[in-house]
């Protein structure tokens, strides 16, 4: 089943064509990767899917329904969560508080219950905190739960942003360069972590990453963008051998 479908998507910023005629289908339950040189349009594509950028042409469909005109908040509530290439954590808040922020759409309670601190309100708050701590444990961040996010290493902040995105209970998780700043052993751990959360939470994952070996070893399918256009689509082995990909991005070294 196609969870997400892009049909002839284009984006223009004045005279700059960031995306042109992009067709893409992401199937439920797969790990789908986007490769391409800097400036190829990968993050722009994420921005279109998540509602931060309106496409100039074409259609984005979620479970067969168009996302046209929906705000990023509405799209998030449909079950699409993302991380960002440039981290967007609340640096002065604790790791636990950052994850709890990710749960906000599931944490709504009557204002009167919050004001009166009713038993049901306190019980629900305790439940959410336990869920947040479990996510921090999954990402090996439980020891930092009460530390400010700003105190973490860059790699740990990357993992915290993933935990916060997962806290919204998405069906589709968009990961924008999650391995940035990680050493080789951390990248290996990340590969296994992404597989584990896909299976444990029954997720579909769409990932942008520059580390080619990580992507070839992780993704079920890959698409490659160059100058805003899709130049290849297929299994890791098919993409690895594609002459257009070798010329545009891989340089024959993989």
C-alpha positions as CSV (number, residue, x, y, z in Angstrom):
1,X,0.0,0.0,0.0
2,X,1.3,3.5,-0.9
3,X,1.3,5.6,2.2
4,X,2.7,8.7,0.6
5,X,2.6,9.6,-3.1
6,X,4.1,12.6,-4.9
7,X,2.9,13.3,-8.4
8,X,4.8,15.7,-10.7
9,X,5.8,17.9,-7.7
10,X,7.7,21.1,-8.6
11,X,8.9,24.0,-6.4
12,X,10.1,27.4,-7.7
13,X,11.6,30.2,-5.6
14,X,11.5,33.1,-7.9
15,X,13.7,32.1,-10.9
16,X,15.2,29.2,-9.0
17,X,13.7,25.8,-9.7
18,X,14.3,23.7,-6.6
19,X,12.2,20.7,-7.7
20,X,10.9,19.7,-11.1
21,X,8.4,16.9,-12.0
22,X,9.2,14.7,-9.0
23,X,7.2,11.4,-8.8
24,X,7.6,9.3,-5.7
25,X,5.7,6.5,-3.9
26,X,6.5,5.4,-0.4
27,X,5.0,2.1,0.7
28,X,3.8,1.4,4.2
29,X,6.4,-0.1,6.4
30,X,9.4,0.5,4.3
31,X,12.6,2.5,4.9
32,X,12.9,4.8,1.9
33,X,16.0,6.8,1.3
34,X,16.7,10.1,-0.5
35,X,20.2,10.6,-1.9
36,X,21.7,13.5,-3.8
37,X,24.4,16.1,-3.8
38,X,24.0,19.3,-1.8
39,X,21.4,21.5,-3.4
40,X,19.6,18.6,-5.1
41,X,16.3,19.5,-3.5
42,X,16.1,16.8,-0.8
43,X,15.2,19.1,2.2
44,X,12.9,21.1,-0.1
45,X,11.0,17.8,-0.7
46,X,10.8,17.2,3.0
47,X,9.4,20.7,3.5
48,X,6.7,20.1,0.9
49,X,5.7,16.8,2.5
50,X,5.5,18.3,6.0
51,X,3.7,21.4,4.9
52,X,6.4,24.0,5.4
53,X,6.6,24.8,1.6
54,X,3.7,24.8,-0.8
55,X,4.5,23.0,-4.1
56,X,4.3,25.3,-7.2
57,X,2.9,22.4,-9.1
58,X,1.9,18.8,-8.6
59,X,0.2,16.9,-5.8
60,X,1.2,15.3,-2.5
61,X,-1.2,12.5,-1.3
62,X,-1.3,10.9,2.1
63,X,-3.3,7.7,2.1
64,X,-4.8,8.7,-1.2
65,X,-6.0,12.2,-0.1
66,X,-4.4,15.4,-1.2
67,X,-2.5,17.5,1.4
68,X,-3.0,20.7,-0.6
69,X,-3.6,23.7,1.6
70,X,-3.0,21.9,4.9
71,X,-0.8,23.6,7.5
72,X,2.2,21.8,8.9
73,X,0.3,21.3,12.2
74,X,-2.6,19.6,10.4
75,X,-0.2,17.4,8.5
76,X,1.6,16.5,11.8
77,X,-1.8,15.5,13.3
78,X,-2.4,13.2,10.3
79,X,0.6,11.2,11.4
80,X,3.7,12.7,9.7
81,X,6.6,13.8,12.0
82,X,10.1,15.0,11.1
83,X,13.5,16.0,12.3
84,X,15.5,18.8,10.8
85,X,18.9,19.2,9.2
86,X,19.5,22.1,11.6
87,X,18.5,21.0,15.0
88,X,15.3,22.6,16.4
89,X,15.4,21.5,20.0
90,X,14.4,23.7,23.0
91,X,18.0,24.1,24.3
92,X,17.1,25.5,27.7
93,X,14.6,22.8,28.4
94,X,15.5,19.3,29.8
95,X,15.6,16.3,27.5
96,X,12.4,15.0,29.2
97,X,10.6,18.3,28.6
98,X,11.6,18.2,25.0
99,X,10.1,14.8,24.5
100,X,7.0,15.8,26.4
101,X,6.6,18.7,24.0
102,X,6.4,16.2,21.2
103,X,3.5,14.5,22.9
104,X,1.4,17.7,23.1
105,X,-1.2,16.7,20.6
106,X,-2.0,13.6,22.6
107,X,-1.9,15.4,26.0
108,X,-4.9,17.6,25.8
109,X,-7.0,17.7,28.9
110,X,-9.8,19.9,30.1
111,X,-8.6,23.2,31.4
112,X,-10.6,22.8,34.6
113,X,-8.9,19.5,35.3
114,X,-5.5,21.1,34.9
115,X,-6.5,24.0,37.1
116,X,-7.8,21.7,39.9
117,X,-5.1,19.1,39.4
118,X,-7.7,16.4,39.5
119,X,-6.7,12.7,40.0
120,X,-7.3,11.9,36.4
121,X,-5.2,14.8,35.3
122,X,-2.3,13.7,37.6
123,X,-2.6,10.1,36.4
124,X,-2.5,11.2,32.7
125,X,0.5,13.4,33.4
126,X,2.3,10.6,35.1
127,X,1.5,8.2,32.2
128,X,2.9,10.7,29.6
129,X,6.1,11.2,31.7
130,X,6.6,7.4,31.8
131,X,6.1,7.2,28.0
132,X,8.7,10.0,27.5
133,X,11.2,8.3,29.8
134,X,10.7,5.1,27.9
135,X,11.6,6.9,24.6
136,X,14.7,8.4,26.2
137,X,15.7,4.9,27.3
138,X,15.2,3.6,23.8
139,X,17.6,6.3,22.5
140,X,20.1,5.7,25.3
141,X,19.4,9.1,26.8
142,X,17.7,8.1,30.1
143,X,20.7,9.3,32.2
144,X,20.3,12.8,30.7
145,X,16.5,13.1,31.2
146,X,16.8,16.1,33.5
147,X,19.7,17.8,31.8
148,X,19.2,20.8,29.5
149,X,19.3,19.7,25.8
150,X,22.1,22.3,25.3
151,X,24.4,20.2,27.5
152,X,24.3,17.2,25.2
153,X,26.9,16.2,22.5
154,X,25.8,16.9,18.9
155,X,25.2,13.2,18.3
156,X,23.0,12.9,21.5
157,X,21.0,16.0,20.4
158,X,20.4,14.3,17.1
159,X,19.0,11.3,18.9
160,X,16.9,13.5,21.2
161,X,15.3,15.2,18.2
162,X,14.4,11.7,16.9
163,X,12.9,10.8,20.2
164,X,10.8,14.0,20.3
165,X,9.5,13.3,16.7
166,X,8.6,9.7,17.7
167,X,6.8,11.1,20.8
168,X,4.0,12.4,18.4
169,X,3.2,8.8,17.5
170,X,3.7,9.2,13.8
171,X,2.9,6.7,11.0
172,X,5.6,8.3,8.8
173,X,8.9,9.6,10.2
174,X,11.0,11.9,8.1
175,X,14.6,12.0,9.2
176,X,16.8,14.8,7.7
177,X,20.4,13.8,8.0
178,X,20.2,12.0,11.4
179,X,23.8,10.7,11.2
180,X,25.3,14.2,10.9
181,X,28.1,14.6,13.4
182,X,28.2,11.0,14.4
183,X,31.3,8.8,14.3
184,X,31.4,5.5,12.5
185,X,30.3,3.3,15.5
186,X,27.5,5.7,16.2
187,X,26.3,5.5,12.6
188,X,26.3,1.7,12.9
189,X,24.2,2.0,16.1
190,X,21.9,4.4,14.3
191,X,21.3,2.0,11.5
192,X,20.1,-0.7,13.9
193,X,18.1,1.8,15.9
194,X,16.2,3.0,12.9
195,X,15.3,-0.6,12.0
196,X,14.3,-1.3,15.6
197,X,11.9,1.7,15.8
198,X,10.5,0.9,12.4
199,X,9.6,-2.6,13.6
200,X,8.6,-1.7,17.2
201,X,6.4,1.2,16.3
202,X,5.2,-0.1,12.9
203,X,6.5,3.0,11.2
204,X,7.3,4.0,7.7
205,X,10.6,5.9,7.5
206,X,11.7,8.4,4.8
207,X,15.4,9.4,5.4
208,X,17.8,11.9,3.9
209,X,21.5,11.2,4.6
210,X,24.8,12.0,2.9
211,X,26.6,8.9,4.3
212,X,26.2,6.6,1.3
213,X,27.2,3.3,3.0
214,X,24.7,3.9,5.8
215,X,21.9,4.4,3.2
216,X,22.8,1.4,1.1
217,X,22.9,-0.8,4.1
218,X,19.7,0.5,5.7
219,X,17.1,1.4,3.0
220,X,14.6,-1.0,1.3
221,X,14.5,1.5,-1.7
222,X,16.2,4.7,-2.7
223,X,15.5,7.6,-4.9
224,X,18.3,9.9,-6.1
225,X,17.7,13.6,-6.8
226,X,20.0,15.9,-8.8
227,X,19.3,19.5,-9.7
228,X,15.7,19.0,-8.4
229,X,14.9,16.1,-10.6
230,X,14.7,12.4,-9.8
231,X,17.4,10.6,-11.7
232,X,17.1,7.1,-10.2
233,X,14.8,4.9,-8.2
234,X,15.2,1.3,-7.0
235,X,16.8,-1.1,-4.6
236,X,20.2,-0.2,-3.1
237,X,21.9,-2.5,-5.5
238,X,20.1,-1.0,-8.5
239,X,20.9,2.6,-7.4
240,X,24.5,1.7,-6.7
241,X,25.0,0.5,-10.2
242,X,23.0,3.3,-12.0
243,X,25.4,5.2,-14.3
244,X,23.5,8.5,-13.8
245,X,23.9,8.1,-10.0
246,X,27.6,7.3,-10.3
247,X,28.2,10.4,-12.4
248,X,26.1,12.7,-10.3
249,X,26.8,11.7,-6.8
250,X,28.6,8.5,-6.0
251,X,31.6,9.2,-8.2
252,X,32.2,5.5,-8.8
253,X,33.6,5.1,-5.3
254,X,30.9,2.9,-3.7
